[in-house]
Amino acid sequence: MVIPAIVVAAPSSGSGKTTVATGLIGALTRAGHRVAPFKVGPDFIDPGYHAVAAGRPGRNLDPNLVGAHRVPGLFAAGSRGADIAVIEGVMGLFDGRIADDTDAGGAMPEGHAHGSTAHVAALLGAPVVLVIDASGHSQTLAAILHGLRSFDPDVDICGVILNRVGSPRHEHVLRQACDRVGLPVFAVLRRAPELVVPSRHLGLIPAAEHGGAAQTAVAAMTELVAATADLAAVVAAARARSPRPATPWSADDEIAGARERLRLSTPTRPVRVAVAGGAAFTFGYAEHTEMLTAAGAEVVTVDPMHDRLPPGTDALIIGGGFPEEHVHALAANTPMLADVAAHARSGRPVHAECAGLLYLAQDLDGHTMAGVVDVRGHFGPTLTLGYRDAVAVSDSMLFAAGDRITGHEFHRSTVEAIGPIDHAWAWRKAGVACRDGVACGSVHASYLHTHPAGAPDSVARLIAAAAAAAEGEDRHAGDVGTVLPCLDQSLT
């Protein structure tokens, strides 16, 4: 069954896409629809607000991270049980990956950049509604809309939502501009200074971290959109242009394919995988848990600020988030820090990304962390952001030397090495060779965020390594000798 969808886009960042998309998801849900929420790009934060509004996980559609060929299937899988999907775009409609070499993912012949909202809309065949920040617009809006509509014939713009409209006369002029190019207006949102969405240095504060305030913000967005939106017209526009049929993506099939390629056997018993959660570690993709489960894992969420590592943990995953905002609580939970260090010493797998790398460091801005890798973390003023075409520098429990993957960096921290390091990744940025992370023994930690659907072999390898470590531990209890020779100094 093909689920109708609407893509919420804008001419530029800052137009109010997140407010409108979240409000539209909430308004449609309140009206009785079962809404599947999606976000274009690698963003971990907006899907959290979508999930609050829809009552089901928010998911990402990112051709850069998973490959364009997987996007329709991931959409079909993530839409199961829904009757409509709302897809929030990224940046401006035609903005996507900026690469030094267009052959490596820059501008495409069709006119839209790789991974842009337009690219995803074209891959799905889904119509686009434009959110216009009307605060600086008048009659010229007609020319802008005409240009956006005619720029790429593969992108079907079906209507407009006017945001931050000042007065009834302002609304009248803007409606005339939309009429001139034949685009219906689905909603008119007045300027609402009282609507404040909590934010900080990397954008919105994650909904899972912000608790009741996030619920309040989502309720306000829902009310703002529901008060003026013609929901029936939005639904009709979505149904008039149903996305192209696609075979739903399958975690089971991805893992089966990875095992066949790597000649890995199925674990003989369930593998317990602890995944860091709580307020400090909120970044993750819904498909990750699904793939771990398909590979034979029992997934347990653990909060490093308050919990201990669960007994019988075979592998540990520490994803992204904001450890710098919770460093006091993380450092104060010394039993958990000791558990993580002991887990790494035992040779059981640890996979850490970005915030996870900082947690495994010796310290973060002077606060003692787990001490698993010989680096120190520092929070700073400079944002590092962008896609990276990375190659694995050496063999690890996740990747073989020479494996290539596209990942994403998103952080304001840096790490400084205080001992010998076997790097995890290498890439070129603006013509400069860069190396990142640590890959040593059973530990793989780096700044690079990866999407597991784009790297199914790494998930299969992780579970296989965890199962092998558990079997070895059963046969040789206590014999952990030189499992992590390059980390011995930092772990003693």
N, C-alpha and C positions, 0 to 999 in steps of 0.2 A: 504494500500500500504506500503510495506517495503522499507525504504530508505537505500541505501548502505552507509556504514560508514567506516572510517579508524581511528584507534586509534594511536595517536602519543605518543610513550613511549621512555624510555631510560634505560640504566643499572644503572644510579645513578642520583641524583639531580645535577644541575649545568651543564648538558650536552647541554642545549640550547633548551629544549622542547618548552618553551613559544615563543621564537623567531621563531622556525620552525613551530609550530602549527599556530601561528598568521599569519606568512608569507604565509603558505599554504592556510589558509582560505582566505586571501586577494588575492592571486594569482588565486585561483579557482573562486572567485567572479569576479575578473577582466576578467577571461576567459568566463564569462557568466553563471556560475553555481549559483544555489541558495543554499547556504551553511548554514546548521544548526550547530552552534558551541556549544560544550560542554566542561566541565572541570570535571575531576574526583576529588572527595574530596570536602572539605568545602570552598575552596578558593573563596573569593569575588572579588579579584583583577584581575586575569587573564581573567575571563569572560568579564570584561569591555573592554579589548583590543580586544578580540574576536568579541565583538559586533561592535566595530569601523570597524574592517576588513570585517565583514559579512553584516552589515547594518540591523541586527536583534539581539534580546537579546541573550546573552550568558547564558547558563544554566549549572547547576551542576548535577552530578550523584554521589551520595554518599550513599552506602549501610549502612554505620554506622548511618547516620542521618535519613534516610527515610525507611530503611529496604530493604533488597535485593529484595524482591518480588515486590517493586514498581519501581525499576530501569528500566526494559524494557518498562513499561507503560509510565514513564516520558520521556524516550528517544523517544518513538513513538509520544507522544504529542508534544514534543519540536521540532520534525522534520517535522511537518506538513508544507506543502508548499515548502519544500526543495527537491532537487534532489540528494544531498549528505550531509553527516554529517562528521565533523572532531571533534574528541574527544581528548583533551589534557590530558595526564596522570598526575600522581602525583608521585613525588620522583622517585625511581627506579621501574622497571616493577613489581617486586614481593614485593615491600615494601608497607605495610599497617599499620593498627592499631597495636600498641604495647601495650599489656595488661599484667598485673601482672599474670593473670590467663588465659591460652589459651582458656578455656571454655567460657570466657567473651569477646571473640572477637579477640583472637590472631591468631596463625597459624592455617590454615585449612588443613584437610587431603589431599586436592588436591594439596597442595604445595604453594598456594598463600595466602597471608594474607588478612584478612577481610578488604574490602574497598580499596584494591590495584588496580592499573591499570589492572593487570592480572585478578583480580576478576571481574571487570566490563566488560572487554573484553569477558570473558567466559560467563557472564550472558547474554550478547547481542549476542554472536556468531560473533563478529566483528574482522576482521584481524588487526594485529599490525604492524606498521612500526617503526623501532628502530632508534632513533637519537643517533649517536655515536660521542662523543667528541673525535676527531681523533688526538688531539694535542699530546697525549702521546702514540699513538698506532702504531704498525707496523704489522708484520706477526701474532703475538699472537692474534690479533683481531679474527682470524678464530676460535680459541679455545673458546674465550669468546662467540662468536655468536653461536657456536655449543652447548655450555652449556645452553645458554638462550633458544634456540630452543627446546632442549630435556628435559628441566626441568619440564615442565607441558604440558601434551598432550592436555589439553583443551584450550591452548593459541596458536593461529595460527599467527606466525611471517611471514609476507609476503615480507618484504623488508627492506632496510636500507637507511637512509639519513646520509651522512658523513658531519659532521660539523667541522669547524675550521681546515680545511686541509691546510697544509703549502705550498707545491710545487707540480708541475706535477709529479715528481718521487714519492713523498709521496702518491699522489692520486693513482698512478699505483699500488703500493704495497698494499694499502688498498683495491682496487678493486680486486686484486688477492685473498686476504683473504676472501672477500665476495663470490667470485666465488667458492672458495674451499668448502664452506658449502651450495652453491646453493641459495644464496640470492641476488636478483637483487638490484642494487643501483639506487634509484629514484632521488637523487640529491647530488651534491657535493658543499658544501658551504665553500668558502675560509675564512680565518681569516679576520674579518672586525672590526678593532679597532675603526673605525669611527662610528659604530653602537652602540649608547649608549642609553639604555632604562632607563628612570628616575626612581630612587629607593631611599629608605630611610630605617628606622629601621625595618619595618615589611615587606620589600620586595619592589615590584614596587609601584610607586605612582599611585593611581587609575586613570584610563583614564578620568573619569568624572571630576576629580579634576585638572588634568594636561592640559586639554583643547587642544590648538593648538599643544603643544609639543607632546601630545599623538598621535594626527593625523599624525604628522611628523614621529614619531617612527614607527607607524603601516605601513606607506607608505614605510619606509626604509626596514622593515621586509619583506613586500610584494615584493619589488624589488629584495631583496637578494635571496628569494626563486624562484621567477618567472624567474630569469636570468638563472638558471641551472636545475630546476626541470623538470622531465618528467611527466607533469600533466596527460597526457593520460594514462601512466602506473599506476599512483596512482589511477585514477578513475577506470581503468580496474581491479586492485587488489581489490578495494572496491566492485565493482559489481560482482566479481567472488565468493564472500563469503558474501552474503547478511545476515544481522542480522536476528535472529529468529522473526517470526511474534509475535506481542503482542497487546493487547487491549490498546489503548491510555489512559493514565491517565486522569481523569476528575475532575476538581475542583468542579463542580456541584455535582458529585457523592460523593466525599469526604465530602462535607458539608451536603448533605442529610443524609449520614450515621451517621455523628456526631450528627445531630439533633435528629435522631431516637434513638440513644444510650442514649442521654442526655435528651430526651423528651422536646426539645426546640421548640418553635413555630417560624414561620417566622415573622420578624419584619413587623409591619403594615405600616411603611413608610421607605424610604431610610435612612440609617445611614451614617452620614458624618464622614469619618476617615481621619485625617491629618497624613501624613507620612513624617517624617523629611528627607530632601534631601540636595542638595547643596554640596559644597566642603567638609564640615566637616562630613557628614553622607552619605557615598557612599556604605555601605555594605547592601546588601539585595538580596533575591532570587526572581526571576521572578514569581514563583508560588504564592508568598505571595499576591501580588496584585490580581492575578486571583482568589485566594480563598476568599479574602475579598469581591471582587465584587460578587462572587457566593453566598456569605452569605448575600448579600443585602446592601453592602457598596458603597457609593460614595467616591472614593479615591482621595484625594487632596494632592499634594506634596507641602511642605512648607520648605523654607530655614531658619533655625534658626539664621543665621548670618545677614539676611536682612529683613525678613518678620515678620508679626504678625500672630498669630493663626487665621485662617479663621473664620468668624462669623458662628455660628451654629455647631461648631466642637463637635461631640459626643464622639469621642475617638481619642487618640493620640498615635502614634507608633514612637519611636525614636530608630533606629537600630544602627549598628556599624559604625565605621569610624575613623577619626583622629581628635578629638576635640582638642587635645593638640597642633596641628599644627595651629589651628585657634581660640585659646582661647581668644585672644584679641577682635576679632570681635564678638564672641559669648557673651562675657561679656559686650561688648559695647551696644548690642541690648537689653537694659533693658526692653522695652515694651514687647518683646517676652518672656523674662524670667518671667515677671509678669503675662502674659497671661497663661503660662504653670502652674505656681503656683496656679493661680485662677482656672484653669481647674481641677487640682488635688483636690483642696479644695472642688469643687462642687460635687465630687463623680463620675465624669465621668472617664472612664478607661484611664490609661496610661500604655503602655507596652514598656519597655526600655531594650535594650541589649547592654552591653559593653560600647560603647561610649555614649549611652543613659543614662546608669547609672551615668557616670561622669557628664553629662549635668544636671541631676536631683540633683546632690550633692549640698552641701552648697557652696563649692568652689573647684576649680581645680588649684593646685599650686598657691593658694592665689588669684585667680581671681574669683569673685562672679559668681555662677551659679544659677540655678532655686531655690535651697533651698527646694526641695520637700522631700528629704530623709536626715536623720541625718548621713551623711558620708562626709568625705573630700577626694578628689582625688589627687593623686600624680603620676607624671610620673617618671619612673625609668629605670635602665639599664637592668633589668632582664626580659627575655621573658617567659611568661607563655603560654604554647601551649599544646594542646592535647584534646582527646575525654574524656567525663565524662559521666558515667552512673549515672544519678541523680534521686533523689526521692524528690517530693514536700513535704516540711516540714509541711505546713499548707494549709488550704483552701484559695484560692484566686480567683480573677475573671477570671483567665486563667486555673488554675489547681486545682484539688481536692487533699487534703492531701493523700499521698501515691501513687499518679500518678508517673509513671516512664518514663523517656525519656533519650535518648542519645543526648548530645549536644557537643559543641566544644568551648574551650577557646583559645583566640588569642590576647594577649595584653601585653604591657610593663608598665602598670599603676597598682596602688594598691589603695584601699580605706580603710580609717580608720573610724571606728564608733565613733561618738561623742555623742551618745544617745542610748536609748534602740532600738533594731532592731528585728523585726520578720523576720527571714531569709526566703528566697524563696526556696533554694535548699540545699540538703545534698548529699555528695558522699564520697567515699574512694579513696585516691590517694596514691599509694605505701604503703597501709596498714594504712594510717592516715586518720582519720575522718575530713572532710572539710565541711564548710558551706559557702553559698554564697548568696549575694543579699538581697533584701528587698521585702516582700510581705505583704502589709498592705492596707486594704480597697480596693480602686480601683486602687492601684499602684502595679505593678509587675516589678521590676528592678533587673537585675543581669548581671554578666559577661558572662553567658552562651548563646552562639549563638545556636538557634534551627532552624530547617527547618520546615516550616508550613505543608509541605506535610507529614512529619513524626508525626505531632501533630495536625491533623485536628480538634480535639475536642476543642483545645485552641482557634482556630479562631472562631468557632461557639459560644463559651462562650464569647469571647470578644464582638462580635456583639450583642449578647443577653444582655450583661451587659450594653452596650452603649445605646441600645434601652430602657432598663428598666430605666436607669438613666434619659434619655430624657423624658420619660413618667412621671416619678416622678417629674421632674423639672417643667413640664407643670402643674401638679396638685398642687405642693407645691413650687411655685416660691420663691426663696430666702431661703428656709428652708434647710440649709446644715449642721446644728447642729454639730453632732459628726461623720461625715462620715469617717474621718481619725483620730481617736483619738490618735493613736501612732505617728502621725506626727504633731499634733497640735502645739508643741513647735517650730518645724522648719518652720512652715508655717505662724507664727504670726509675 
